[in-house]
Amino acid sequence: MDETRQAVIEGLEAGPVTGPELADELNMSRAAVWKHVEALREAGFAIDGTPSGYALGDVSGYSGPLVEYGLDAPFSIDFHDTLPSTNERARELAADGADDVAVVANTQSGGRGRLDRGWDSPAGGIWTSLVCRPTIPPARAPLYTLAAAVATTEASREAGVDAGIKWPNDVVVPADTDRGYRKLAGILTEMEGETDRISWLVCGIGVNANVDPSALPAGATSIVQEASAVDRRAFLQRLLERFDARRDDLSATLDRWRELAVTLGQRVSVTHRERTIEGTAVAVTESGALVLETDDDRVTVTAGDCEHLRPASDQT
């Protein structure tokens, strides 16, 4: 948000304030004040006209300026009512040199998950992709995925959902299903770089926040289904703030990921390309790889499609 618009909001926060008073305070014309006020109203800010002047009201809407308002993280917001894919838009911005931008869409028409799977993105969800330029070695880039998973899980728990993390990039809720969970959120990280450095990294995050249960695919759940509807603006702000803190301390983030993980200790099947490995997930390495204890050996898996397997005693 530009400095002038921010100054107008701060003046309204201290209101009620008349247009002439605000114009004098900000050294601008009354017409300019009116234009800024109208632009803020169009962005979703509730600005009441009272006998004593303008007064700032409800700010729980969902728009770029509203998400930036009060956000305690260095992200600017690139907001769209609809996009084919926030990751696609983020990659375009990254190629143009952008940094610390959160692309946000109210809906996506071509959202993607891992392995090019489709990702349903109806209204009510949180669909965002974060453009970053980390200075870490490319081998540690997977830790940004873990940081996003931790941030999303913590924000979901704050909203009253018993969320946990399934390696490597799913936020899930325990459930009495064949898999033992329902999927709440997914993360897709893409990057471009060279052998020794990352040019840019895009971390796409999709959360089924206020998505109607009837619009969810099989095996999925939403915050509104598990707890109650959330203020999407406030939820996204918490997610961005937590992600910003987590990326600044990746060692502590890895420890927190281990605390929140529901995969560790589970019997799992991991498929990567045409190879499938079954074993017990016993650890996560400093670079985010999963360590499996198989019947024959310990195997470290850096990527793959992980599924929890039900113990034989639970099968009927």
N, C-alpha and C positions, 0 to 999 in steps of 0.2 A: 504494500500500500504506500502511495507516495506521501511525502511529509506533509503537504498541505491538507490532504484528505484526513490524515491522522490528526492534525491540529484541529480540524473542524470537529472531529469526533470527540476529542478531549474537551473542547469547549462545550459541546452538547452534554457530556458527562457531568459537567459542573452546573448544568442548567437547573431550572429553566433560564434561557438566555434569549434575548431578542436578536433579530437579524442585525440591527444597527450596532448593538453591543458586540456581537461576534465579529462584525466587519471591522470595528475599531480595534478590537483585541488582536485580530490577525492581519491588520493592515491590508484589507482588500475591500472591494466594493460590495454593496448590499446585493447587487445582482449576482456577483460571484458566489457569495454565501448561499443564496437561494439555489443556484445551480448545483453546488456541492451537496446541499441538503436533499435536493431532488434525486441526485445520482445515488446517494446513500439509501434513499427510500427504494429506488429501483433495485438496489443490490440486496434488499431484504431487511434493512434496518427499520425498526419501528420508531419514527420520530413524530412525536405528537406536537401539534400547534396549540398551545394553551394561552390564556389571557396574559400570562407572564412571559411568554416566549416559547422557543423550541425546547422540548425535553426528550431525552433519549429513553425509549421504552424497551420492548422485547428484542433480544438479539439471538434468538434460538433458531433462526432460519438457516438455510444451507446455500451459501454462495462463496465465491472467492474472497471478497472483502470481509464477510462475516467470519470465515475461518481464520483469516489473518488477524482479525480483531481480537486482541488478548492472547494471541499465540506466543508462547515462550519458547520458541525454537526458530532457527534462522531460515526457514523455508518460505519462499514466496509461493503463492497459490495460482496455478493455471487451471481455471475452472471452466467446465463445459457442461451443458445440459445433457448432451449425449456425444459419445465418441465410438468409433469402431473398437478402439483399444487404447487404454491409457498408457500401456507400455510402448505402443507404437508411437504415440505422440511424444512420450518422454525420450525415446531414442532420437527423434527428430530434433528436439530441443538440445539434447546432449551433443549431437553432431554439430550444432550451431554454437557450442561453447557454454551452454547453460550449466549452472551448478546450484545445488540446494533449491530445487524447484519441485513442488509436489503437484503433479497433474491429477486433477480430480474430475470425475464425471458422475452425473446423477444416474446415468445408465450407460451400459456398453452394448453394442450390437455384435461385436466380434471378440469378446474377451477370450483369453487363452490361459490354460493352466500348463503344467509340465507335460512334456512329450506331445505338445501341440493339441492337447485335449481342449475341447470347448469349455468355456466357463460361463454359466448363466449369470447375467448381471442385471437383474430387474431393478426398478425403482425401490428405494428404501435401504439399499446396501451402501457400503463404503467401498468405492472403487478408486484406488489411487496408485500412482507410480512415482517413486522418488528418484530424482536425478542427483547423483553424488559423484564426487571425484576424490575417492579415498587415496591416501598416500601409502597404503599398505601393499605388500607384495601380492601379486595375483594369486598365489597359493593360499592366501588367507581371505580371499574374497568370499568364500562360503560363510565366513563368520558374519557377514552383513545379512545373509539370509537368516541366520540364527538370531541376530539382533532384531530383525523385523518380527520374527516369530515370538520372541520374548516380549517385545513392545505390544504386539497385538494381544497376546495372552494376558498380560497385565492389565491392559485397558478393558478387556472382556471380563476379567475377574472383578475389576472395579465396578462394572455394570451388573454384577451379581451372577455371572455365569461360571460354573465350575470347569473352566477351560484348562487344557494341557496341550503339550506339543508332541506331535508324532514326527519322528525324523523323516525327511530333513526339513519339511516346509509346510506342514499342515497344523492348524490349530483345531483341536477336536474337543468334544464333550463326551464323557463316559456314558454309555448307553447299553441296554440289554439287546444287542444285535449280534449277528454272526461275527462282526469285526470287533465288537466291544466298544464302539464309539460312533458318533456322528460328526461329520465335518462341519466346522463353523467358519473357517477361513483358510485361504491358501495364499502362498507366496511364490512368485516367479521372479528370479534374479537373472538379469542379462548384463553382459559387460563387453567392452572393447578395450584392447590394450596390446602390449607387447610382452616379451618374455619377462622383463624386469619391472614393468609398471602398468598401472591401470589408467587408461585414458578417461573412461567414464563407466559408471555402474548404475543400472536402473533396477530398482527393487519394487516390483509390482505387488500390491497387497489387495486382496479382495475379502471383505468381511460381510457375511449375511447378517446385517444388523437388524433393520426393521423390515426384513423381507417376509411377506406373507408365506406361511408354511405351505400353502397350496401351490406356490410358485417355485418351491425348492425341488431339486432332483432327489431321487432315492438316495438315502444314506447321508443327507445333509440336514442341518438344523440352523436356527437363527437365534440371535439374542432375544428377539421378541418372543420366540417360542420357548426359550429356556428360562427367561426372567421377565422382562417387560421392555417396552419400547424405550429407546435411548434418544437423547438429543444428539443427532449425528454430528453437528458442529463441535460440540464439546467432546464427543468420543474421538473424532479425528484429531482434534487438538491434543488430547492426551496421548494418542498413538504417536503423533509426530514428536511430541516432547520426550516421550520415553525412548523412541528410536534414536533421537539426537543424543540423549544421555548414554544409551547403550553403545552406540558406534564410537563414542569417545573413550570407552574402557572395555575393549573386547575381551580381555581376560576375565573380568568380573561378569561380563555378559555370558561367557561360556559356562561359568559356574552357575549362574542363574538359570541358563537353559537346562542344565542337568537337573536342577531342582524341579523344574516345571515339566520335564520330559515324562511322557507316559510310555515311551518305547523302551527305555532302559529296564532290563529285567524281564522283558517280554520275549517269547519265542516268536521269531519273525521270518519272513521270506523276503529277500531283496533280489529284484530282477534288474539287471543292467545289460542293455543290448540283448544278447541271446543267452546270457548266463544267469542262472538263478541259484542263490545260496540260502540255505535255511540254517538257523542257529539261534542262540540266545543273545540278544543285544546286551553287551556288558559295559561298554564305554563309548565315549565320544572323544576323539583326539583334539589336540590344540588347533587343528585346521578344520574341525567340524566333521571329520569322517567318522563313520560308525564302525565299531569293532564288534564282530560276532564270534561267539564261542560255538564252533560247530562240533560235530561228533568226532572229527579228526584233528582239528587245529583251530587256531585263532586267525580270523580273516578280517582285514580292514577294507571297508567299502567306502569309496569317495563319492559315489553317486548311484542312484538307482530308485526303483519304485518299491517302496517298503510297505508290506502288509503284516499286520499282527495276526498270529495264528492262535486259534483257541486250543487250550490244553486238551488232550485226549479225554480227560475226565469230564470236560464240559460238553463234549459232543454226544449227540443222541442218534 
